[in-house]
Amino acid sequence: MRVQPSWDSYKGLRDKLVADGKLAPGDQLNALRFAEDVPFESPSAAATVVYTGNQNGREAWRLKGTGQTYKQWQEAKIESSSLEQT
């Protein structure tokens, strides 16, 4: 099995987050959850660490309770801000 290059670059970070207890076992089998807030350079970097492979973080992350993607949430905020300025 060939590992994606971007996953290689984030594997060490994921291992450290698990060792530090910042990524902990989740409610689902073979799933992890963040035990505390962890800053990342981008939503895609965070998604890659969690999913152990290339991910578009703007599509992978969803707003709890709504199913709205981060991209949809972000675009709605931008539009709302634009409307307030007019």
C-alpha positions in Angstrom: 0.0 0.0 0.0 1.4 3.4 -1.0 1.0 6.2 1.6 0.2 9.7 0.3 3.1 12.2 0.7 1.0 14.7 2.6 0.1 12.0 5.1 3.8 11.3 5.6 4.3 14.9 6.5 1.6 14.9 9.1 2.0 11.5 10.6 4.6 12.6 13.2 2.2 15.4 14.3 -0.7 12.9 14.6 1.4 10.5 16.6 2.5 13.4 18.9 -1.1 14.5 19.4 -2.2 11.0 20.3 0.8 10.6 22.7 0.0 13.9 24.3 -3.7 13.0 24.8 -4.9 15.7 22.5 -6.4 13.2 20.1 -8.3 10.5 22.0 -10.5 7.5 21.2 -13.9 8.6 19.9 -17.4 7.2 20.3 -17.0 5.2 17.1 -14.7 2.2 16.5 -11.3 3.3 15.1 -12.3 7.0 15.4 -10.4 9.7 17.2 -11.7 13.0 18.6 -10.0 16.1 19.8 -9.8 16.1 23.6 -8.9 19.8 23.5 -8.5 22.7 21.0 -5.5 22.3 18.8 -4.4 25.0 16.3 -3.5 24.0 12.8 -2.2 25.9 9.8 -5.3 25.0 7.8 -8.6 23.1 8.0 -7.1 20.6 5.5 -4.0 19.9 7.8 -6.4 19.2 10.7 -8.5 16.9 8.5 -5.5 15.1 7.2 -4.3 14.3 10.7 -7.7 13.0 11.8 -8.5 11.0 8.6 -4.9 9.8 8.1 -4.9 10.8 4.4 -5.4 13.7 2.1 -8.6 15.7 2.9 -10.0 19.0 1.8 -10.7 20.4 5.2 -13.3 22.9 3.9 -15.4 19.9 2.8 -14.5 17.4 5.5 -15.3 19.5 8.5 -19.0 19.9 9.4 -20.8 22.1 11.8 -22.2 20.0 14.6 -25.9 19.7 14.5 -26.4 21.1 11.0 -24.3 19.0 8.7 -23.2 22.3 7.1 -19.6 22.1 5.7 -16.9 24.5 6.9 -16.9 25.9 3.3 -20.7 26.6 3.4 -20.4 28.1 6.9 -17.5 30.3 5.8 -19.2 31.5 2.6 -22.4 32.3 4.5 -20.3 34.4 7.0 -18.6 36.3 4.1 -22.0 37.0 2.4 -23.5 38.1 5.7 -20.6 40.4 6.3 -20.9 41.8 2.8 -24.7 42.5 3.2 -24.0 44.3 6.5 -21.6 46.6 4.9 -24.0 47.7 2.2 
